Amino acid sequence: MSKTIPIWCCVLNRAIERYRLRAIQKGRESSDMLNGDAENNSRSSNWDTSVHLPVWVLDTEKNAVEGRIEEWTDQFESCGADIHSLAIKLQKPLRPLWISQRTRIWLNEVPEFISWDFTPIILISASASDAFATQRMSSEFSWQYIPGAGDDEESWARGLTPTLFWKHSYDLLDAGPDHCNQLVADIVEKDRVYHAQRGEHSPQITAKPLKSHDDVKCYDDRTSIMWPVKLDPTDAQCSNNVPLLFWIGTSNLAVSSTLQDALVGVDCILNCDSTSKLPPNSSEKSYLELSIVGSKDDRFSLMKNLSKAVDFAKRNLIAGRKILVCCQNGEDISICVALAIVTLLFDDNGCFDNGNSFMKRDITKLEMRKRLVFICKFAVNARPSRGNLKQVYGFLCNEKERLSHLT
């Protein structure tokens, strides 16, 4: 996180600056971009597009990063991202700021946000910076790996979503470390009961117990189950206001979290949820269940099932049927399966061509990225993991080689 996000901030800043300069040169800059601070920043030299890395990154690595920024910006522009909207909405360049437990901030010395010449991206490490750290070198500015940082929230958030956190933030902060876990369990279970009583798919959450810092060697792999509690369902409110289902353009392909009820407008279901059961009134032609788990549990689970998923999609798309690809959260595995289907069976314009254009183009990570951006324009909650994306890439490369031997 300490290097990836600053690099992306720089790439976005460069892409926006290029877009604005081209618009100015062509005399087609929109009136929206000529209002307020946007005009001042776009026409002045104060739009900072340099790389802002933490001080512990070595100069040699920083120079190597700076040498590739233009290349990465070119790739970002070519993947089809909506730079126009970013250029209109972002009035100041992005810049990362790092906050840890060692950070000291005096609020009376922090200037008003409106006076800042950048848009801050706050990077927070909740872990103690002096505990269990692995130092790479003895240099003062060498980096340290701190286990338990803020990513991979599925392993530490215990089922608490951002919406639930902000809804109960004051209670959670007041609970303190001794009662926080139990309060999180109660909040998550209360929300689950609310959805379950309304017929929505809401599986019970399991979470690994926190490891004691007093005895690091004592690892307990047992999972603790958040047991149901007697709650009044009228006290809970829906924590997820996003649409249940996302159609990928006009492709007759949709992605969603696992749903048990009948869906209007869906002809067949490709279920990639390893925890779900076969729905009633389904047939082999209209339903395929693939028990796929995340890459952290099985590094090859997705790759082993993609061939069946693509064959199922191909048969139904040829027949003109509308397909739903669903997984437990609708954010990762279903997105990756849809990515494989779109890359294999659709052309560059997003039209189904039964795989005719697949053999005519190279399978590169940039090509995958273009199609992932296309999917994310519609599936706005998509968060595919790197491990699953690697499996999709490996599958597509193997499929390209297999098909080349048949021709």
Secondary structure by P-SEA (a helix, b strand, c coil): cccaaaaaaaaaaaaaaaaaaaaaaaccccccccccaaaaaaaccccccbbbbcccccaaaaaaaaaaaaaaaaaaaacccaaaaaaacccbbbbbbbbcccccccccccccccccccccbbbbbccccccccccccccccbbbbbcccccccccccccccaaaaaaaaaaaaacccccaaaaaaaaaaaaaaaaaaacccccbbbbccccccccccccccbbbbbccccccccccccccccccccccccccccccccccccccccccccccccccccccccccccbbbbbccccccccccccccaaaaaaaaaaaaaabbbbbbbccccccaaaaaaaaaaacccccccccccccccccccccaaaaaaaaaaaaaccccccccaaaaaaaaaaaaaaaaaaaaac
